[in-house]
Amino acid sequence: MAEPEITADVLGDYARILAEVADTGRRLTRDELETRRTLGRGAAEAGHQLRALVNLHLSATRSAWPYTVIGAGASAGDAVLAAVEQAVDAFAEGFERAQRLTVRREEAARREFIDDLLYGRSDLGRLAERATRFGLRLSRAHAVAVAAGPEAYTETDAVPRNVEAALLARFSGRKILLTTKDGRLVCIAPGSQPDVLRYFAKQAHAATDGGQVAVGRPHRGPGGVVHSYDEALDAIDLARRMGLDEPVLYAADLLVYPVLTRDRQAMADLVRSELGPLQEARGGAEPLLRTLSVYFDAGCVAAETARRLSLSVRALTYRLERIHQLTGSDPSDPMHRYTLQTAVIGARLLDWPAKEL
């Protein structure tokens, strides 16, 4: 976009002030300084560049110099230079105030847009219009990645700024929005560009000292962003409950878990009926439940399970037999294994036995 043309009006009565200063040696009055600040504020709101405005002041000073100083002596020259300093300083002060106010307004507008976008609480048509201002075309599919670190982050913290700098350096021409929400890093990118979110995941995992990153599936339309965002949040919550420690989680790979818990009451009944008897064991259900979980994660290989649990194979075999005795289901029997494993997954999802079902 071309820079707006700067007209002479931006200088106000600058030439008259210099002429009077050269004749009298006076300093600028309070009203004149306030006028300079107002002119600076107006120039900022008009979209002019401060460097061009300072150059304009210096050019005007040079043009007036022969008429105001020649023959007047060094004292008049000093007075004019002091006046120039005062005038430009006041002008720049007004300019910078206006810029700070504009930045605050932009930040507030951006935060309001992000909140509406991720909560889906604004009119979708209006939301799509506002999105173009921030480089997003919501008519297309977008995917969202969320990074959770050991601490909460805001947009002004070093971690988000470092991740954003890395993304911009690599994908400067892409339509990407990086922000923070509820202390987590959030990256929104076109669904057709999965390389962006993969790179974000790599950078965020490193910048957050090993924080976990979840990536939602691409979805189309203004409501697609909040859908993908919710999937990423659900993946992080699922990882916490299931003890998944992968650095990057993809919602598309975890779809089986929402299916299993869609009927929560049925899953709770399965956990109670299959695993409830484990509570009768010495030490409660937790040790035997963990044994089953590790056994299934290890592909039902006894030696590997024993290694992961720091047990002897004999001790592991005893535990598996005890589970069989209490539940009536044999973990080593393929006929019983599926039901037991589903119940174990349900217990992790429902946080049993820590929570009553």
C-alpha positions in Angstrom: 0.0 0.0 0.0 1.4 3.4 -1.0 2.3 5.8 1.8 -0.3 8.7 2.2 1.0 12.0 0.8 2.2 14.5 3.4 0.9 18.0 2.9 2.3 21.2 4.3 -0.6 21.4 6.8 1.1 18.9 9.0 3.7 21.6 9.9 1.1 24.1 11.0 2.6 27.5 11.7 6.1 26.1 12.1 7.7 28.7 9.8 6.1 31.6 11.7 7.4 30.3 15.0 11.0 30.0 13.6 10.8 33.6 12.3 9.6 34.9 15.7 12.3 33.0 17.6 15.0 34.3 15.3 13.8 37.9 15.9 13.2 37.6 19.7 15.2 34.6 20.9 12.1 33.4 22.8 11.2 29.8 23.6 8.0 28.1 22.4 4.9 28.8 24.5 2.9 26.1 26.2 0.0 26.6 23.7 2.5 26.2 20.8 3.9 23.0 22.3 0.5 21.6 22.8 -0.4 22.5 19.2 2.7 20.6 18.0 1.6 17.5 20.0 -1.8 17.7 18.4 -0.2 17.9 14.9 2.0 14.9 15.7 -1.0 12.9 16.9 -2.9 13.8 13.7 0.0 12.8 11.6 0.2 9.4 13.3 -3.5 8.8 12.8 -3.1 9.7 9.1 -0.6 6.9 8.7 2.5 9.0 8.1 6.0 7.8 9.0 7.8 9.6 11.7 11.1 9.6 9.8 9.4 11.4 6.8 7.9 13.9 9.2 11.2 14.7 10.9 12.7 15.2 7.4 9.9 17.5 6.5 10.6 19.6 9.6 14.4 19.8 8.8 13.7 20.7 5.2 11.4 23.5 6.4 14.0 24.7 8.9 16.6 24.8 6.1 14.3 26.7 3.8 13.6 29.3 6.5 17.2 29.6 7.7 18.6 32.2 5.3 15.7 34.5 6.0 15.7 34.2 9.7 19.3 33.9 10.8 21.7 35.5 8.2 23.0 38.7 9.7 21.3 38.0 13.0 24.3 36.5 14.8 25.2 33.2 16.5 22.7 33.8 19.4 19.8 33.9 17.0 21.0 30.6 15.4 21.2 29.0 18.8 17.7 30.1 19.6 16.3 28.8 16.3 18.1 25.4 16.9 16.6 25.2 20.4 13.2 26.0 19.0 13.6 23.3 16.4 14.5 20.9 19.1 11.4 21.9 21.1 9.1 21.8 18.2 10.2 18.4 16.8 10.3 16.9 20.3 6.7 17.9 21.1 5.6 16.8 17.6 7.2 13.4 18.1 5.7 13.1 21.6 2.2 13.6 20.2 3.0 11.1 17.4 4.2 8.4 19.8 1.2 8.9 22.1 -1.1 8.3 19.2 0.8 5.2 18.1 0.7 3.7 21.6 -3.0 4.3 21.7 -3.4 2.7 18.3 -1.3 -0.3 19.4 -3.4 -0.8 22.5 -6.6 -0.6 20.4 -5.2 -3.1 18.0 -4.2 -5.5 20.8 -7.6 -5.2 22.4 -9.3 -5.9 19.0 -7.0 -8.8 18.3 -7.7 -10.3 21.8 -11.4 -9.9 21.3 -11.3 -11.5 17.9 -9.2 -14.5 19.2 -11.6 -15.0 22.2 -14.6 -14.9 19.8 -12.9 -17.2 17.3 -11.9 -19.9 19.8 -15.1 -19.8 21.8 -17.3 -19.5 18.7 -19.6 -16.9 20.4 -19.8 -14.3 17.7 -21.9 -14.2 14.5 -20.1 -16.5 12.1 -20.5 -14.2 9.1 -19.2 -11.2 11.1 -16.4 -13.3 12.5 -15.3 -14.3 8.9 -15.2 -10.6 7.9 -13.0 -9.7 11.0 -10.7 -12.6 10.3 -9.4 -11.2 7.0 -7.9 -8.3 9.1 -5.7 -10.9 10.9 -4.7 -12.8 7.8 -7.3 -15.7 8.0 -9.8 -16.8 5.4 -12.3 -18.7 7.4 -14.1 -20.0 4.3 -11.2 -22.4 4.0 -10.3 -25.3 6.2 -8.0 -24.5 9.2 -6.4 -26.7 11.9 -5.3 -25.6 15.4 -2.4 -26.8 17.5 -2.2 -26.2 21.2 1.0 -26.4 23.3 0.9 -26.8 27.1 4.1 -26.0 29.0 5.1 -26.2 32.6 3.8 -22.7 33.2 1.2 -20.3 31.9 2.2 -18.0 29.0 1.0 -14.6 27.7 1.7 -13.1 24.3 4.3 -10.8 25.7 6.4 -13.6 27.3 9.6 -14.7 25.7 8.4 -18.3 24.8 5.5 -17.2 22.5 7.6 -14.5 20.9 10.5 -16.9 20.2 8.2 -19.5 18.7 6.5 -16.8 16.6 9.8 -15.5 15.4 10.8 -19.0 14.3 7.5 -19.5 12.4 7.7 -16.1 10.7 11.3 -16.7 9.7 10.4 -20.0 8.0 6.8 -19.3 6.8 6.8 -15.5 6.2 4.3 -15.7 3.4 1.8 -18.0 5.1 -1.5 -17.1 6.7 -0.7 -18.0 10.3 -2.1 -16.7 13.6 -0.1 -17.4 16.7 -1.5 -16.4 20.1 -2.0 -17.6 23.7 -5.2 -18.7 25.4 -5.6 -19.8 29.0 -1.8 -19.9 29.4 -1.2 -22.2 26.4 0.3 -21.4 23.0 -2.1 -21.6 20.1 -1.3 -21.8 16.4 -4.0 -21.5 13.7 -2.9 -22.4 10.2 -4.6 -23.5 6.9 -5.6 -27.1 6.9 -3.8 -27.6 3.6 -0.4 -26.8 5.2 0.3 -29.4 7.9 4.0 -28.6 7.7 3.3 -25.3 9.5 1.7 -27.1 12.6 4.4 -29.8 12.5 7.1 -27.0 12.7 5.1 -25.2 15.4 4.9 -28.4 17.4 8.7 -28.9 17.1 9.5 -25.3 18.2 6.9 -25.2 20.9 8.0 -28.5 22.4 11.5 -27.2 22.6 10.7 -23.7 23.8 8.4 -24.9 26.6 11.1 -27.4 28.0 9.4 -30.5 26.7 5.7 -29.3 26.8 3.1 -31.4 25.1 1.5 -30.3 21.8 -1.8 -31.4 20.4 -3.0 -30.9 16.9 -6.7 -30.8 16.0 -8.1 -32.0 12.6 -8.7 -29.5 9.8 -12.3 -28.2 9.6 -13.9 -25.8 7.2 -15.7 -22.5 7.8 -15.8 -20.0 10.7 -16.9 -22.8 13.1 -14.1 -25.0 11.9 -11.4 -23.3 14.0 -13.2 -23.7 17.3 -13.9 -27.3 16.4 -10.2 -28.0 15.7 -9.3 -26.1 18.9 -11.6 -28.1 21.0 -10.2 -31.3 19.6 -6.6 -30.2 20.5 -7.7 -29.4 24.0 -9.5 -32.7 24.4 -6.3 -34.5 23.2 -4.3 -32.7 25.9 -6.8 -33.7 28.6 -7.0 -37.2 27.3 -3.2 -37.5 27.4 -3.2 -36.5 31.0 -5.9 -39.0 32.0 -4.4 -41.8 29.9 -0.8 -41.1 30.8 0.2 -40.6 27.1 3.7 -39.0 27.1 4.2 -38.5 23.3 5.5 -35.0 22.6 3.0 -34.4 19.8 -0.6 -35.8 19.8 -2.8 -35.8 16.8 -6.6 -35.8 17.4 -7.1 -37.9 14.3 -5.1 -40.7 16.0 -7.2 -40.6 19.2 -10.7 -40.8 17.8 -11.2 -44.3 19.3 -11.2 -42.8 22.9 -14.2 -40.4 22.4 -16.1 -43.3 20.8 -15.4 -45.5 23.9 -16.7 -42.8 26.3 -19.6 -41.6 24.2 -21.9 -43.7 26.4 -20.3 -42.9 29.7 -22.8 -44.9 31.8 -22.2 -48.1 29.7 -18.4 -47.6 30.1 -18.8 -47.1 33.9 -20.9 -50.3 34.1 -18.1 -52.2 32.2 -15.4 -50.9 34.5 -17.4 -51.8 37.7 -18.3 -55.3 36.5 -14.9 -56.2 35.1 -12.5 -54.4 37.4 -14.5 -53.7 40.5 -13.4 -57.0 42.1 -9.8 -55.8 42.0 -10.6 -53.6 45.0 -10.7 -56.7 47.2 -7.0 -57.3 46.6 -4.4 -56.3 49.2 -3.4 -52.7 48.5 -6.6 -52.1 46.5 -7.2 -52.1 42.8 -4.5 -49.6 41.7 -1.4 -52.0 41.7 -3.3 -54.7 39.7 -4.9 -52.1 37.4 -1.4 -50.7 36.6 -0.2 -54.2 36.0 -2.9 -54.7 33.4 -2.3 -51.4 31.8 1.4 -52.0 31.4 0.8 -55.6 30.2 -1.5 -54.4 27.4 0.8 -51.5 26.5 3.7 -54.0 26.2 1.7 -56.1 23.7 0.9 -58.8 26.4 4.6 -59.8 26.4 5.3 -61.0 30.0 9.1 -60.4 30.0 8.7 -56.8 28.7 5.9 -56.1 31.1 8.0 -57.4 34.0 10.9 -55.2 33.0 8.7 -52.1 32.8 7.3 -52.8 36.2 10.6 -53.7 37.7 9.3 -57.2 38.6 10.4 -60.7 38.1 8.5 -62.7 35.5 7.4 -65.0 38.3 6.0 -62.0 40.3 4.2 -60.8 37.2 2.7 -64.2 36.6 1.4 -64.2 40.2 -0.3 -60.9 39.7 -1.9 -62.0 36.4 -3.2 -65.1 38.1 -4.6 -63.0 41.0 -6.4 -60.8 38.5 -7.9 -63.9 36.9 -9.0 -65.2 40.3 -10.7 -61.9 41.3 -12.3 -60.9 38.0 -12.9 -64.3 36.4 -11.2 -63.0 33.2 -7.8 -64.3 32.1 -5.6 -61.5 30.7 -3.6 -64.1 28.6 -6.8 -65.5 27.0 -7.6 -63.8 23.7 -11.3 -64.3 24.4 -11.1 -62.3 27.7 -8.3 -59.9 26.7 -10.4 -57.4 24.6 -13.0 -56.9 27.3 -10.4 -56.5 30.0 -8.3 -54.0 27.9 -11.4 -52.0 27.0 -12.3 -51.8 30.7 -8.7 -50.7 31.6 -8.9 -47.9 29.0 -12.3 -46.9 30.4 -10.9 -46.8 33.9 -8.1 -44.5 32.8 -10.6 -42.3 31.0 -12.9 -42.1 34.0 -10.1 -41.8 36.5 -11.1 -44.9 38.3 -10.5 -45.9 41.1 -9.5 -42.4 42.3 -13.1 -41.3 41.5 -16.2 -43.2 42.3 -18.3 -44.3 39.3 
